Amino acid sequence: MNRRLWVGVVGAAFLFGLFTTYAHVCMLGRSYLEEGGTEIAAQRAIVAGVAGDPLQYRVLTAYAAIALVNGFAALGVPHHLPVSFILLRVAEDTAM
């Protein structure tokens, strides 16, 4: 395939990822994301191995989420919880 086609496909995937993430964030609301909602507790339980059957979870996503949250917190990024989950969600949605 030529380069323009690849750029177009990847660009479209990224835009669709942004759109679905935007819809998800609007549905949840800012306060849910600021507090971490149930997301951060669930991700930490998965990583700790106490979340039940690992076949029902995306374990790699949990490790990525915790790594982003801890990394952004260590860097002093303001609002590190919502930033972490939004970036991870955009990456997941773009990849899918």
N, C-alpha and C positions, 0 to 999 in steps of 0.2 A: 504494500500500500504506500501511497505517497504521503509526504509529510503533512500536507494540508489536511488530509482526511484524518490523520491521527490527532492533529491539533484540534480539529473540529469535534471529534468524538470525545476526547478528554475534556475539552472546554464545555461541551454539552453536559457531560456527566457531572462536572463540577457545578455548573449552574443548577442542574436538577438536584444535586446534593444540597446546595444552599437553599433552594426553594423548600425542600421537604424539612430541612432543619429549621428554617424560619417558621414554618407552619407548626412544627412541634414545640418550639420555644414560645410562640404566641399562645398555643393551647395550654401549656403548663403555667406560664406566667413567670415574671421575674422573681417574685418572692420564693417560689418553689425552687428555682435554680440557685438563688443566693443561699438558701438553707441546705441545699443538697437533697432535699426531699427524702424519699426512701432510697434513692439511687446510691448514694455514697455508702449507706449502711449495708445495702445488698452487695455492692462491689467488694467491700471490705470482708464481708462474711464469705464470699466466694473465694477470695484470695487466702483467707485463713483456713479454708477447708471445712467450714461449719454450716454451709448453706444448703445442705441436703444433697440430692443426686446431681453430680457434676454433669451428667448427660443432658440436663435440661437448661444449662447455662452456656453462654459463650465465654469460656474461661479466659481466652486470650484478651478479649475486650475488657474484662475485669482488671487484669494486670495492667493493660494500657491505661485504663481510667485512673487507677490508683497511682501509677507512675506519673501521669500528667498532673494530677491533683497535688501530689507530694512535691514534684519538681517546680510547679508554679508557686506553691506556697513557700518553698525554700528560696526562690528567686524574689519573693516579695511582690508578686504580681497582684494588684488589687482585684478583688472579686475572682479569686483563683478557682473556686468551684464552678461557677457558670462558664468561665472561659474554658476550663478543662473539658467539661461535658459538651459544650457547643463545638469545640474543635474536633473532639473525638467523633461526635455525631456527623459533622460535615465530612470527615475522612471516611467513615463507614458508609454513609449514603452515597458518596462519590464512587467508592469502590464497588458498591452493589450495583 
